[in-house]
């Protein structure tokens, strides 16, 4: 499908990498925001599960994007 258009393949690979990085950042931000409250002992138990679910979903999405990028869009030299 992409064999005759190397520029399209490169664009898709870069796009998948950018989306994966954005998913990692958006998964880390909720954990960074809630960690001071957890470490200080402030009562925030009702918010932690929601932030943890957001982080796990975003990290899973990033892993899937990186797997697609590495397995299905391999760079062929030559």
N, CA and C atoms as an extended XYZ file, in Angstrom:
234
Properties=species:S:1:pos:R:3:atomname:S:1:resname:S:1:resid:I:1 pbc="F F F"
N         0.817       -1.196        0.000 N   UNK     1
C         0.000        0.000        0.000 CA  UNK     1
C         0.862        1.261        0.000 C   UNK     1
N         1.933        1.266        0.811 N   UNK     2
C         2.779        2.443        0.907 CA  UNK     2
C         4.096        2.269        0.160 C   UNK     2
N         4.286        1.153       -0.537 N   UNK     3
C         5.592        0.851       -1.102 CA  UNK     3
C         6.008        1.838       -2.184 C   UNK     3
N         5.073        2.385       -2.951 N   UNK     4
C         5.444        3.292       -4.018 CA  UNK     4
C         5.423        4.758       -3.591 C   UNK     4
N         5.148        5.042       -2.323 N   UNK     5
C         5.120        6.411       -1.833 CA  UNK     5
C         5.923        6.517       -0.534 C   UNK     5
N         7.245        6.612       -0.635 N   UNK     6
C         8.060        6.671        0.590 CA  UNK     6
C         7.826        7.927        1.407 C   UNK     6
N         7.457        9.034        0.778 N   UNK     7
C         7.212       10.252        1.546 CA  UNK     7
C         5.938       10.114        2.392 C   UNK     7
N         4.942        9.414        1.871 N   UNK     8
C         3.722        9.174        2.643 CA  UNK     8
C         4.022        8.270        3.833 C   UNK     8
N         4.836        7.253        3.625 N   UNK     9
C         5.234        6.345        4.708 CA  UNK     9
C         5.967        7.124        5.803 C   UNK     9
N         6.872        8.000        5.404 N   UNK    10
C         7.634        8.792        6.370 CA  UNK    10
C         6.714        9.737        7.128 C   UNK    10
N         5.772       10.345        6.448 N   UNK    11
C         4.824       11.251        7.090 CA  UNK    11
C         3.960       10.520        8.110 C   UNK    11
N         3.503        9.337        7.752 N   UNK    12
C         2.682        8.552        8.677 CA  UNK    12
C         3.503        8.113        9.880 C   UNK    12
N         4.759        7.700        9.671 N   UNK    13
C         5.627        7.301       10.785 CA  UNK    13
C         5.852        8.464       11.746 C   UNK    13
N         6.110        9.647       11.204 N   UNK    14
C         6.332       10.823       12.055 CA  UNK    14
C         5.046       11.186       12.787 C   UNK    14
N         3.918       11.110       12.094 N   UNK    15
C         2.640       11.404       12.736 CA  UNK    15
C         2.331       10.455       13.879 C   UNK    15
N         2.580        9.169       13.678 N   UNK    16
C         2.339        8.200       14.750 CA  UNK    16
C         3.255        8.462       15.940 C   UNK    16
N         4.500        8.841       15.677 N   UNK    17
C         5.421        9.147       16.760 CA  UNK    17
C         4.969       10.383       17.533 C   UNK    17
N         4.528       11.403       16.819 N   UNK    18
C         4.052       12.628       17.483 CA  UNK    18
C         2.819       12.335       18.332 C   UNK    18
N         1.879       11.581       17.793 N   UNK    19
C         0.681       11.241       18.565 CA  UNK    19
C         1.023       10.397       19.788 C   UNK    19
N         1.986        9.480       19.647 N   UNK    20
C         2.399        8.664       20.792 CA  UNK    20
C         3.039        9.535       21.867 C   UNK    20
N         3.880       10.477       21.465 N   UNK    21
C         4.489       11.378       22.444 CA  UNK    21
C         3.447       12.241       23.139 C   UNK    21
N         2.475       12.720       22.394 N   UNK    22
C         1.408       13.528       23.006 CA  UNK    22
C         0.565       12.684       23.967 C   UNK    22
N         0.341       11.413       23.644 N   UNK    23
C        -0.408       10.538       24.544 CA  UNK    23
C         0.381       10.283       25.824 C   UNK    23
N         1.693       10.137       25.720 N   UNK    24
C         2.516        9.939       26.908 CA  UNK    24
C         2.486       11.186       27.788 C   UNK    24
N         2.594       12.349       27.162 N   UNK    25
C         2.553       13.599       27.924 CA  UNK    25
C         1.196       13.779       28.592 C   UNK    25
N         0.122       13.513       27.864 N   UNK    26
C        -1.204       13.691       28.457 CA  UNK    26
C        -1.520       12.619       29.492 C   UNK    26
N        -0.814       11.506       29.482 N   UNK    27
C        -0.973       10.508       30.532 CA  UNK    27
C        -0.165       10.849       31.770 C   UNK    27
N         0.942       11.547       31.581 N   UNK    28
C         1.807       11.901       32.695 CA  UNK    28
C         1.289       13.116       33.454 C   UNK    28
N         0.701       14.061       32.753 N   UNK    29
C         0.225       15.286       33.401 CA  UNK    29
C        -0.743       15.044       34.562 C   UNK    29
N        -1.767       14.198       34.423 N   UNK    30
C        -2.643       13.971       35.579 CA  UNK    30
C        -1.913       13.376       36.775 C   UNK    30
N        -0.957       12.502       36.515 N   UNK    31
C        -0.214       11.913       37.626 CA  UNK    31
C         0.685       12.941       38.300 C   UNK    31
N         1.254       13.851       37.516 N   UNK    32
C         2.082       14.913       38.089 CA  UNK    32
C         1.224       15.865       38.908 C   UNK    32
N         0.027       16.130       38.450 N   UNK    33
C        -0.854       17.050       39.173 CA  UNK    33
C        -1.370       16.472       40.481 C   UNK    33
N        -1.596       15.169       40.517 N   UNK    34
C        -2.175       14.580       41.721 CA  UNK    34
C        -1.111       14.095       42.705 C   UNK    34
N         0.118       13.884       42.253 N   UNK    35
C         1.137       13.335       43.149 CA  UNK    35
C         1.471       14.228       44.340 C   UNK    35
N         1.509       15.563       44.248 N   UNK    36
C         1.751       16.346       45.471 CA  UNK    36
C         0.668       16.150       46.525 C   UNK    36
N        -0.562       15.989       46.100 N   UNK    37
C        -1.643       15.751       47.052 CA  UNK    37
C        -1.531       14.402       47.725 C   UNK    37
N        -1.083       13.408       46.985 N   UNK    38
C        -0.920       12.074       47.560 CA  UNK    38
C         0.261       12.057       48.519 C   UNK    38
N         1.362       12.687       48.116 N   UNK    39
C         2.565       12.674       48.944 CA  UNK    39
C         2.415       13.530       50.210 C   UNK    39
N         1.596       14.575       50.163 N   UNK    40
C         1.431       15.427       51.342 CA  UNK    40
C         0.409       14.862       52.320 C   UNK    40
N        -0.336       13.878       51.911 N   UNK    41
C        -1.318       13.269       52.801 CA  UNK    41
C        -2.681       13.923       52.740 C   UNK    41
N        -2.889       14.811       51.789 N   UNK    42
C        -4.187       15.449       51.629 CA  UNK    42
C        -5.215       14.401       51.206 C   UNK    42
N        -6.425       14.569       51.699 N   UNK    43
C        -7.484       13.603       51.373 CA  UNK    43
C        -7.937       13.799       49.936 C   UNK    43
N        -7.434       12.961       49.029 N   UNK    44
C        -7.824       13.006       47.628 CA  UNK    44
C        -8.116       11.611       47.078 C   UNK    44
N        -8.650       10.712       47.885 N   UNK    45
C        -8.804        9.341       47.370 CA  UNK    45
C        -9.849        9.223       46.269 C   UNK    45
N       -10.793       10.158       46.204 N   UNK    46
C       -11.838       10.049       45.190 CA  UNK    46
C       -11.338       10.464       43.810 C   UNK    46
N       -10.261       11.210       43.712 N   UNK    47
C        -9.748       11.655       42.421 CA  UNK    47
C        -8.690       10.724       41.841 C   UNK    47
N        -8.010        9.992       42.658 N   UNK    48
C        -6.915        9.152       42.170 CA  UNK    48
C        -7.348        8.097       41.156 C   UNK    48
N        -8.445        7.368       41.369 N   UNK    49
C        -8.827        6.362       40.361 CA  UNK    49
C        -9.105        6.962       38.987 C   UNK    49
N        -9.711        8.125       38.964 N   UNK    50
C        -9.991        8.754       37.666 CA  UNK    50
C        -8.697        9.129       36.965 C   UNK    50
N        -7.763        9.712       37.691 N   UNK    51
C        -6.484       10.085       37.088 CA  UNK    51
C        -5.692        8.855       36.672 C   UNK    51
N        -5.772        7.802       37.443 N   UNK    52
C        -5.058        6.572       37.095 CA  UNK    52
C        -5.642        5.946       35.830 C   UNK    52
N        -6.954        5.965       35.683 N   UNK    53
C        -7.592        5.428       34.478 CA  UNK    53
C        -7.204        6.240       33.255 C   UNK    53
N        -7.161        7.567       33.399 N   UNK    54
C        -6.747        8.430       32.288 CA  UNK    54
C        -5.309        8.105       31.887 C   UNK    54
N        -4.435        7.964       32.870 N   UNK    55
C        -3.033        7.673       32.577 CA  UNK    55
C        -2.880        6.311       31.896 C   UNK    55
N        -3.553        5.301       32.404 N   UNK    56
C        -3.447        3.963       31.814 CA  UNK    56
C        -3.996        3.954       30.388 C   UNK    56
N        -5.101        4.628       30.161 N   UNK    57
C        -5.672        4.688       28.816 CA  UNK    57
C        -4.722        5.389       27.848 C   UNK    57
N        -4.136        6.494       28.271 N   UNK    58
C        -3.225        7.221       27.391 CA  UNK    58
C        -1.939        6.444       27.147 C   UNK    58
N        -1.394        5.802       28.171 N   UNK    59
C        -0.189        5.001       27.978 CA  UNK    59
C        -0.469        3.804       27.070 C   UNK    59
N        -1.627        3.185       27.207 N   UNK    60
C        -1.999        2.064       26.338 CA  UNK    60
C        -2.114        2.520       24.886 C   UNK    60
N        -2.740        3.673       24.689 N   UNK    61
C        -2.875        4.234       23.346 CA  UNK    61
C        -1.495        4.512       22.746 C   UNK    61
N        -0.584        5.050       23.540 N   UNK    62
C         0.765        5.339       23.058 CA  UNK    62
C         1.505        4.059       22.687 C   UNK    62
N         1.359        3.020       23.494 N   UNK    63
C         2.019        1.744       23.205 CA  UNK    63
C         1.476        1.147       21.911 C   UNK    63
N         0.166        1.213       21.711 N   UNK    64
C        -0.430        0.700       20.482 CA  UNK    64
C         0.087        1.470       19.271 C   UNK    64
N         0.162        2.795       19.385 N   UNK    65
C         0.682        3.590       18.273 CA  UNK    65
C         2.127        3.241       17.955 C   UNK    65
N         2.946        3.065       18.979 N   UNK    66
C         4.344        2.724       18.748 CA  UNK    66
C         4.500        1.318       18.161 C   UNK    66
N         3.638        0.392       18.574 N   UNK    67
C         3.684       -0.953       17.986 CA  UNK    67
C         3.289       -0.932       16.515 C   UNK    67
N         2.242       -0.185       16.192 N   UNK    68
C         1.831       -0.057       14.797 CA  UNK    68
C         2.956        0.565       13.984 C   UNK    68
N         3.581        1.581       14.555 N   UNK    69
C         4.671        2.261       13.860 CA  UNK    69
C         5.844        1.322       13.618 C   UNK    69
N         6.170        0.498       14.589 N   UNK    70
C         7.349       -0.357       14.440 CA  UNK    70
C         7.072       -1.627       13.633 C   UNK    70
N         5.888       -2.200       13.757 N   UNK    71
C         5.610       -3.478       13.101 CA  UNK    71
C         5.113       -3.319       11.669 C   UNK    71
N         4.191       -2.400       11.443 N   UNK    72
C         3.537       -2.326       10.145 CA  UNK    72
C         4.155       -1.308        9.199 C   UNK    72
N         4.911       -0.381        9.726 N   UNK    73
C         5.514        0.647        8.883 CA  UNK    73
C         7.031        0.601        9.002 C   UNK    73
N         7.592       -0.565        8.775 N   UNK    74
C         9.034       -0.731        8.875 CA  UNK    74
C         9.709        0.046        7.762 C   UNK    74
N        10.859        0.621        8.098 N   UNK    75
C        11.636        1.339        7.101 CA  UNK    75
C        12.433        0.332        6.295 C   UNK    75
N        12.280        0.378        5.005 N   UNK    76
C        13.003       -0.548        4.131 CA  UNK    76
C        14.127        0.220        3.455 C   UNK    76
N        15.343       -0.208        3.713 N   UNK    77
C        16.476        0.456        3.072 CA  UNK    77
C        16.778       -0.203        1.730 C   UNK    77
N        17.196        0.619        0.812 N   UNK    78
C        17.598        0.071       -0.478 CA  UNK    78
C        16.665        0.277       -1.571 C   UNK    78
